[in-house]
Amino acid sequence: MKRYSYILLVSLLMFTQAFAQKPSQKQSKKIILKGATVHIGNGTVLNNASIAFENGKITEVSTSTINESGAEVIDAKGKHIYPGLICVDSRLGLEEIEAVRATLDYAEVGELNPNIRSVIAYNTDSKIIPTVRSNGILLALSVPEGGIIPGTSSLMKLDGWNWEDAAYKMDVATQLNWPSMRIRNAWWAPPADEQRKQSAENMAMIRRFFDEAKAYAQLDKPASTNLKFEAMKQIFNGSRKLFISAASAKEITSSVLFAESYGIKPVILGAQEAYMVADFLKEHNVPVIYTNPHSLPANEDDDIDMPYKTAKILKDKGVLYALSINGSWQQRNLPFLAGTTAAYGLSKEEALQSITLSAAKILGVDKTTGSLEVGKDANIIISEGDVLDMRTSQITKAYIQGASIDLDNKQKELYRTYLDKYELK
C-alpha cells in the first residue's frame, strides 16, 4: 500500500511540474499604455487617459498627450487599467495539492511559534500562482496557519525565481489566532464546559506568553537568547503588525482590548461579525480584513445578505477594511468578492479600493503600491472589461514593478489542448 501511495504522490508532483514558466525580466525601456479608462485606485477614474512607467516606477498619468520618444507604446483604447490587486490572507506558495500532505507547508508543530517565517517556505514554482495572477492578483500576503501563534506573514510578488526575488515586504505581521469564544452545540463538539475550559486555558497561555515576551523585550542584554521572544520584540516596538484572527463580536472586542493592554494596535482578520462592533472598531482605530463575503450568515437571525453588505456597513462607519478569501487557488475569485460588495451598496471604485489601496494601507505599503500614482511601483493590470465582473473581466496584460508578466497557466494550456482535441473530431 505504501508503494502505491508513493507512486501516486510522484505522479501528482510530476503532473504539477509539467507546465513551467520563467520569471519576467526587469523593465528595459519606457512603456506607455495609451487611451484607456484608468482606475487610479483612490476613487478617481480618468477616461481616455495614458500611463507611463520607466525603471519599474510610474512616471506620468494623464489625459493629455505624453511624450512617446523612445518609448514602447501600447494601444489600450477601449480597455480598463487598474492597480495590481492585493490579497491579504492566503496560503499561496505554501500549499500546492490540498489532498497531498507533502505539498503543504503552511503550519509548524506547536502552539506558539512567532519565530516561524512563511517567506522562506514560499514556493515560486507553484502552479497555482499563475492561475491567480491571470485574474489580476499581483501581490499576496503569504500567511502561516496552525496553533495559536503560527508565525509571521510576508507580502510576496507573484513572480520570481525564488523567495528572495519574490519578497515584496518581508515579515509584515505576526499572526495570532484568538481562541474561539463561541460554544458549539454540534454532535461532534465537546461538552460546553470543556469548550469554555479550553478557551480559558488558551487565553491564559496567550496572556502569559505576551507578559514574558514583553519583559524579555525590556531587557538590554538577556542572559540567554530566546528566539520566540526575540521575534516578539518588533510587535512591542511597533515595527511589525499584529494580525489577530477573530470571528465573533465578543472575540473581536476582547482581542482588541487585549492587544491595547500591551500598547499594540492590531488588525482584525476574519471579522465575520464586524458589523456588530463597527462603532467599537472605529473608536479604537482598528483596521479589518473581512474574509469570505461569499458565505452564509454567521448567525441564524442575520439578514441573508449580511455577508455581502458588511463591507458597506464598515465603509459607512469609517472603518479601514480590505477584503480577503481563505486558501490558495481560491484567491483568483478575489475581484469578484469586491464585485459582490459593489452590488450591495458600495460604488465600483469603493469596492476596488478594498482590494488595492485599502489593502496596501493595512499592510503598510501604500507609499509604493495600491494605486496608479506617480512615483509608485508600476504594478498594473489591463482588462478588456470590468475587473470586478466575472462575465467581462479578461486580463490581457500585467506588470509587476514594470516587468511584463506571463499570463499563461496550466489551466489555459489544458483548455487549448482539449479544445484542439474535440475540434478535430
PAMILO-660293 format. One record per residue (C-alpha): x, y, z; chain; residue number from 1. Coordinates in pm, whole numbers, padded with zeros to 5 digits. Example, Ala and Ser with C-alpha at 12.3 -4.5 7.8 and 13.67 -1.06 7.14 Angstrom:
! PAMILO-660293
[node [01230 -00450 00780] A 1]
[node [01367 -00106 00714] A 2]
! end
This chain:
! PAMILO-660293
[node [00000 00000 00000] A 1]
[node [00284 00238 00082] A 2]
[node [00442 00166 -00256] A 3]
[node [00121 00259 -00442] A 4]
[node [00079 00575 -00232] A 5]
[node [00434 00677 -00322] A 6]
[node [00368 00620 -00692] A 7]
[node [00051 00831 -00672] A 8]
[node [00239 01115 -00498] A 9]
[node [00519 01113 -00755] A 10]
[node [00267 01112 -01039] A 11]
[node [00082 01410 -00894] A 12]
[node [00402 01604 -00845] A 13]
[node [00519 01527 -01200] A 14]
[node [00184 01646 -01331] A 15]
[node [00213 01977 -01150] A 16]
[node [00567 02028 -01283] A 17]
[node [00473 01962 -01646] A 18]
[node [00392 02329 -01702] A 19]
[node [00687 02563 -01641] A 20]
[node [00714 02942 -01662] A 21]
[node [01020 03159 -01642] A 22]
[node [01001 03469 -01423] A 23]
[node [00977 03801 -01605] A 24]
[node [01273 04020 -01694] A 25]
[node [01317 04368 -01549] A 26]
[node [01174 04658 -01744] A 27]
[node [01430 04769 -02002] A 28]
[node [01267 05077 -02156] A 29]
[node [00989 05325 -02103] A 30]
[node [00637 05193 -02165] A 31]
[node [00324 05396 -02233] A 32]
[node [-00026 05250 -02209] A 33]
[node [-00240 05475 -02422] A 34]
[node [-00608 05566 -02450] A 35]
[node [-00760 05352 -02173] A 36]
[node [-01004 05410 -01890] A 37]
[node [-00765 05439 -01595] A 38]
[node [-00893 05346 -01249] A 39]
[node [-00642 05513 -01017] A 40]
[node [-00744 05307 -00713] A 41]
[node [-00823 05602 -00486] A 42]
[node [-01171 05660 -00629] A 43]
[node [-01062 05861 -00933] A 44]
[node [-01135 05742 -01287] A 45]
[node [-00972 05901 -01595] A 46]
[node [-01128 05844 -01935] A 47]
[node [-00914 05822 -02250] A 48]
[node [-00602 05851 -02037] A 49]
[node [-00246 05726 -02066] A 50]
[node [00001 05599 -01812] A 51]
[node [00380 05590 -01850] A 52]
[node [00631 05396 -01643] A 53]
[node [01006 05353 -01653] A 54]
[node [01256 05156 -01441] A 55]
[node [00961 04994 -01264] A 56]
[node [00808 05325 -01148] A 57]
[node [00506 05519 -01271] A 58]
[node [00628 05847 -01420] A 59]
[node [00310 06001 -01560] A 60]
[node [-00067 05953 -01553] A 61]
[node [-00253 06197 -01775] A 62]
[node [-00545 06264 -02007] A 63]
[node [-00310 06483 -02211] A 64]
[node [-00053 06372 -02465] A 65]
[node [00255 06203 -02318] A 66]
[node [00594 06231 -02487] A 67]
[node [00639 05899 -02670] A 68]
[node [01003 05948 -02770] A 69]
[node [01199 05625 -02714] A 70]
[node [00904 05451 -02554] A 71]
[node [00717 05132 -02630] A 72]
[node [00360 05248 -02688] A 73]
[node [00074 05004 -02630] A 74]
[node [-00270 05094 -02759] A 75]
[node [-00517 05026 -02477] A 76]
[node [-00815 05204 -02630] A 77]
[node [-01144 05059 -02504] A 78]
[node [-00971 04873 -02220] A 79]
[node [-00951 04934 -01846] A 80]
[node [-00631 04983 -01647] A 81]
[node [-00623 04907 -01275] A 82]
[node [-00364 04883 -00996] A 83]
[node [-00249 04525 -00941] A 84]
[node [-00484 04355 -00697] A 85]
[node [-00361 04256 -00350] A 86]
[node [-00478 03959 -00148] A 87]
[node [-00413 03998 00223] A 88]
[node [-00479 03647 00353] A 89]
[node [-00359 03349 00153] A 90]
[node [-00166 03023 00151] A 91]
[node [-00023 03093 -00193] A 92]
[node [00322 02944 -00226] A 93]
[node [00270 02737 00089] A 94]
[node [00017 02491 -00050] A 95]
[node [00004 02303 -00378] A 96]
[node [-00222 01997 -00371] A 97]
[node [-00464 02013 -00077] A 98]
[node [-00504 01634 -00062] A 99]
[node [-00129 01562 -00063] A 100]
[node [00029 01640 00273] A 101]
[node [00382 01650 00131] A 102]
[node [00289 01961 -00070] A 103]
[node [00158 02154 00232] A 104]
[node [00400 02381 00417] A 105]
[node [00185 02640 00595] A 106]
[node [00185 02502 00951] A 107]
[node [00453 02420 01209] A 108]
[node [00442 02191 01510] A 109]
[node [00349 02361 01838] A 110]
[node [00114 02635 01956] A 111]
[node [00345 02936 01997] A 112]
[node [00578 02996 01701] A 113]
[node [00627 03371 01645] A 114]
[node [00977 03300 01512] A 115]
[node [00849 03093 01218] A 116]
[node [00865 03284 00887] A 117]
[node [00637 03194 00598] A 118]
[node [00862 03374 00350] A 119]
[node [01135 03108 00346] A 120]
[node [00881 02834 00271] A 121]
[node [00733 03024 -00023] A 122]
[node [00744 02815 -00342] A 123]
[node [00777 03031 -00654] A 124]
[node [00737 02720 -00874] A 125]
[node [00378 02669 -00757] A 126]
[node [00143 02605 -01049] A 127]
[node [-00138 02776 -00859] A 128]
[node [00033 03115 -00868] A 129]
[node [-00001 03169 -01248] A 130]
[node [-00373 03085 -01231] A 131]
[node [-00422 03351 -00964] A 132]
[node [-00226 03631 -01130] A 133]
[node [-00419 03564 -01452] A 134]
[node [-00714 03724 -01271] A 135]
[node [-00517 04035 -01179] A 136]
[node [-00376 03948 -00836] A 137]
[node [-00011 04056 -00837] A 138]
[node [00074 04072 -00465] A 139]
[node [-00025 03826 -00192] A 140]
[node [00031 03808 00181] A 141]
[node [00152 03454 00244] A 142]
[node [00010 03359 00583] A 143]
[node [00109 03066 00808] A 144]
[node [-00162 02873 00989] A 145]
[node [-00191 02632 01279] A 146]
[node [-00157 02678 01653] A 147]
[node [-00218 02997 01848] A 148]
[node [00075 03199 01710] A 149]
[node [00162 03030 01376] A 150]
[node [00436 03274 01274] A 151]
[node [00493 03580 01056] A 152]
[node [00339 03655 00718] A 153]
[node [00515 03825 00425] A 154]
[node [00393 04013 00119] A 155]
[node [00505 03838 -00198] A 156]
[node [00516 03931 -00565] A 157]
[node [00353 03659 -00773] A 158]
[node [00664 03632 -00987] A 159]
[node [01027 03543 -00921] A 160]
[node [01294 03275 -00937] A 161]
[node [01296 03217 -00562] A 162]
[node [01153 03357 -00242] A 163]
[node [01423 03623 -00222] A 164]
[node [01320 03752 -00565] A 165]
[node [00950 03733 -00485] A 166]
[node [00958 03907 -00147] A 167]
[node [00793 04250 -00170] A 168]
[node [00790 04317 00205] A 169]
[node [00913 04053 00446] A 170]
[node [00767 03982 00790] A 171]
[node [00476 04223 00760] A 172]
[node [00283 04081 01054] A 173]
[node [00280 03823 01329] A 174]
[node [-00036 03613 01316] A 175]
[node [-00238 03540 01632] A 176]
[node [-00536 03303 01628] A 177]
[node [-00767 03423 01904] A 178]
[node [-00932 03134 02091] A 179]
[node [-01294 03073 01994] A 180]
[node [-01544 03213 02243] A 181]
[node [-01842 03060 02069] A 182]
[node [-01995 02746 02224] A 183]
[node [-02062 02488 01955] A 184]
[node [-02360 02258 02001] A 185]
[node [-02278 02023 01714] A 186]
[node [-02279 01647 01776] A 187]
[node [-01903 01632 01721] A 188]
[node [-01820 01918 01961] A 189]
[node [-01700 01855 02319] A 190]
[node [-01936 01941 02608] A 191]
[node [-01989 02314 02664] A 192]
[node [-01794 02313 02992] A 193]
[node [-01494 02158 02821] A 194]
[node [-01509 02418 02544] A 195]
[node [-01515 02702 02797] A 196]
[node [-01228 02547 02992] A 197]
[node [-01014 02505 02678] A 198]
[node [-01082 02861 02567] A 199]
[node [-00989 02998 02911] A 200]
[node [-00668 02792 02916] A 201]
[node [-00569 02916 02571] A 202]
[node [-00630 03278 02664] A 203]
[node [-00427 03233 02982] A 204]
[node [-00146 03084 02771] A 205]
[node [-00152 03385 02538] A 206]
[node [-00151 03632 02829] A 207]
[node [00138 03454 02998] A 208]
[node [00340 03438 02675] A 209]
[node [00287 03808 02600] A 210]
[node [00381 03903 02958] A 211]
[node [00705 03707 02937] A 212]
[node [00783 03833 02586] A 213]
[node [00730 04196 02689] A 214]
[node [00951 04154 02994] A 215]
[node [01218 03998 02772] A 216]
[node [01191 04288 02524] A 217]
[node [01265 04534 02803] A 218]
[node [01597 04368 02888] A 219]
[node [01908 04534 02744] A 220]
[node [02108 04212 02746] A 221]
[node [01915 03892 02819] A 222]
[node [02119 03624 02996] A 223]
[node [02029 03383 02715] A 224]
[node [01868 03429 02374] A 225]
[node [01510 03314 02334] A 226]
[node [01420 03303 01963] A 227]
[node [01047 03315 02026] A 228]
[node [01075 03623 02245] A 229]
[node [01323 03785 02006] A 230]
[node [01060 03755 01732] A 231]
[node [00808 03935 01953] A 232]
[node [01022 04248 02002] A 233]
[node [00909 04402 01673] A 234]
[node [00545 04384 01781] A 235]
[node [00610 04574 02102] A 236]
[node [00822 04844 01935] A 237]
[node [00567 04888 01656] A 238]
[node [00791 04784 01364] A 239]
[node [00576 04478 01290] A 240]
[node [00198 04448 01282] A 241]
[node [-00012 04206 01483] A 242]
[node [-00288 04037 01284] A 243]
[node [-00548 03872 01507] A 244]
[node [-00787 03617 01359] A 245]
[node [-01120 03672 01535] A 246]
[node [-01470 03597 01406] A 247]
[node [-01740 03682 01658] A 248]
[node [-01817 04024 01808] A 249]
[node [-01700 03905 02150] A 250]
[node [-01374 03771 02010] A 251]
[node [-01311 04093 01818] A 252]
[node [-01364 04324 02116] A 253]
[node [-01173 04107 02364] A 254]
[node [-00875 04061 02130] A 255]
[node [-00854 04435 02054] A 256]
[node [-00862 04524 02425] A 257]
[node [-00602 04256 02492] A 258]
[node [-00364 04396 02230] A 259]
[node [-00415 04753 02350] A 260]
[node [-00324 04649 02704] A 261]
[node [00026 04590 02564] A 262]
[node [00032 04912 02364] A 263]
[node [-00035 04731 02035] A 264]
[node [-00278 04845 01764] A 265]
[node [-00390 04521 01597] A 266]
[node [-00551 04436 01264] A 267]
[node [-00852 04204 01285] A 268]
[node [-00860 03919 01035] A 269]
[node [-01177 03723 00955] A 270]
[node [-01422 03952 01137] A 271]
[node [-01746 03779 01036] A 272]
[node [-01938 03978 01299] A 273]
[node [-01755 04306 01243] A 274]
[node [-02085 04470 01150] A 275]
[node [-02197 04429 01514] A 276]
[node [-01898 04618 01653] A 277]
[node [-01823 04864 01373] A 278]
[node [-01853 05164 01610] A 279]
[node [-01607 04998 01851] A 280]
[node [-01360 04932 01567] A 281]
[node [-01381 05292 01451] A 282]
[node [-01341 05426 01805] A 283]
[node [-01027 05217 01855] A 284]
[node [-00899 05287 01503] A 285]
[node [-00864 04917 01424] A 286]
[node [-00842 04808 01057] A 287]
[node [-01027 04497 00943] A 288]
[node [-00954 04228 00687] A 289]
[node [-01303 04099 00617] A 290]
[node [-01282 03740 00499] A 291]
[node [-01512 03534 00276] A 292]
[node [-01805 03765 00199] A 293]
[node [-01925 03483 -00031] A 294]
[node [-02053 03281 00262] A 295]
[node [-02360 03209 00470] A 296]
[node [-02459 03449 00751] A 297]
[node [-02276 03396 01079] A 298]
[node [-02599 03370 01280] A 299]
[node [-02945 03225 01220] A 300]
[node [-03118 03560 01273] A 301]
[node [-02885 03762 01048] A 302]
[node [-03011 03904 00721] A 303]
[node [-02949 03652 00444] A 304]
[node [-02735 03908 00260] A 305]
[node [-02538 04024 00565] A 306]
[node [-02202 03884 00440] A 307]
[node [-02249 04082 00117] A 308]
[node [-02336 04415 00278] A 309]
[node [-02094 04408 00572] A 310]
[node [-01836 04595 00363] A 311]
[node [-02085 04878 00312] A 312]
[node [-02153 04892 00687] A 313]
[node [-01780 04915 00765] A 314]
[node [-01734 05183 00497] A 315]
[node [-02021 05394 00632] A 316]
[node [-01880 05370 00987] A 317]
[node [-01539 05488 00867] A 318]
[node [-01354 05161 00938] A 319]
[node [-01050 05093 00720] A 320]
[node [-01105 04749 00571] A 321]
[node [-00986 04514 00297] A 322]
[node [-01148 04204 00152] A 323]
[node [-00992 03859 00151] A 324]
[node [-01065 03493 00093] A 325]
[node [-00907 03189 00260] A 326]
[node [-00690 02935 00084] A 327]
[node [-00463 02944 -00220] A 328]
[node [-00630 02875 -00554] A 329]
[node [-00947 03047 -00424] A 330]
[node [-00764 03382 -00442] A 331]
[node [-00845 03405 -00813] A 332]
[node [-01202 03494 -00709] A 333]
[node [-01089 03797 -00506] A 334]
[node [-01201 04063 -00758] A 335]
[node [-01545 03904 -00778] A 336]
[node [-01588 03928 -00400] A 337]
[node [-01535 04302 -00437] A 338]
[node [-01785 04300 -00722] A 339]
[node [-02046 04149 -00493] A 340]
[node [-01996 04424 -00234] A 341]
[node [-02046 04676 -00515] A 342]
[node [-02383 04515 -00585] A 343]
[node [-02475 04559 -00217] A 344]
[node [-02419 04927 -00154] A 345]
[node [-02064 05025 -00248] A 346]
[node [-01965 05206 -00565] A 347]
[node [-01738 05017 -00805] A 348]
[node [-01442 05238 -00714] A 349]
[node [-01500 05192 -00340] A 350]
[node [-01511 04817 -00394] A 351]
[node [-01190 04834 -00596] A 352]
[node [-01013 05016 -00313] A 353]
[node [-01086 04723 -00079] A 354]
[node [-00850 04502 -00283] A 355]
[node [-00598 04769 -00383] A 356]
[node [-00524 05091 -00191] A 357]
[node [-00700 04997 00135] A 358]
[node [-00521 04662 00137] A 359]
[node [-00190 04841 00080] A 360]
[node [-00262 05079 00369] A 361]
[node [-00335 04793 00608] A 362]
[node [-00012 04619 00503] A 363]
[node [00190 04939 00530] A 364]
[node [00293 04951 00161] A 365]
[node [00062 05225 00033] A 366]
[node [00358 05454 -00041] A 367]
[node [00479 05213 -00309] A 368]
[node [00169 05034 -00438] A 369]
[node [-00209 05013 -00425] A 370]
[node [-00285 05297 -00668] A 371]
[node [-00167 05429 -01004] A 372]
[node [00013 05742 -00887] A 373]
[node [00340 05895 -00995] A 374]
[node [00636 05756 -00802] A 375]
[node [00471 05428 -00708] A 376]
[node [00570 05088 -00841] A 377]
[node [00425 05003 -01181] A 378]
[node [00204 04719 -01055] A 379]
[node [-00056 04738 -01327] A 380]
[node [-00320 04520 -01492] A 381]
[node [-00509 04576 -01819] A 382]
[node [-00855 04424 -01860] A 383]
[node [-01085 04412 -02160] A 384]
[node [-01381 04454 -01925] A 385]
[node [-01478 04532 -01567] A 386]
[node [-01226 04351 -01346] A 387]
[node [-01491 04310 -01074] A 388]
[node [-01733 04131 -01306] A 389]
[node [-01657 03767 -01388] A 390]
[node [-01864 03795 -01707] A 391]
[node [-01646 04061 -01865] A 392]
[node [-01312 04051 -01682] A 393]
[node [-01033 03934 -01907] A 394]
[node [-00681 04033 -01807] A 395]
[node [-00474 04083 -02122] A 396]
[node [-00156 04231 -01973] A 397]
[node [00003 04267 -01631] A 398]
[node [00315 04432 -01497] A 399]
[node [00490 04389 -01163] A 400]
[node [00733 04675 -01096] A 401]
[node [00726 04746 -01469] A 402]
[node [00813 04390 -01575] A 403]
[node [00567 04228 -01818] A 404]
[node [00417 03915 -01663] A 405]
[node [00339 03592 -01848] A 406]
[node [-00035 03536 -01805] A 407]
[node [-00036 03179 -01936] A 408]
[node [-00102 02896 -01691] A 409]
[node [-00170 02524 -01664] A 410]
[node [-00545 02566 -01689] A 411]
[node [-00519 02763 -02013] A 412]
[node [-00279 02503 -02152] A 413]
[node [-00526 02224 -02075] A 414]
[node [-00808 02428 -02228] A 415]
[node [-00612 02469 -02553] A 416]
[node [-00515 02103 -02558] A 417]
[node [-00866 01965 -02521] A 418]
[node [-01021 02233 -02738] A 419]
[node [-00795 02113 -03021] A 420]
[node [-00878 01752 -02940] A 421]
[node [-01253 01791 -02970] A 422]
[node [-01238 02029 -03267] A 423]
[node [-01057 01756 -03461] A 424]
[node [-01345 01513 -03411] A 425]
! end
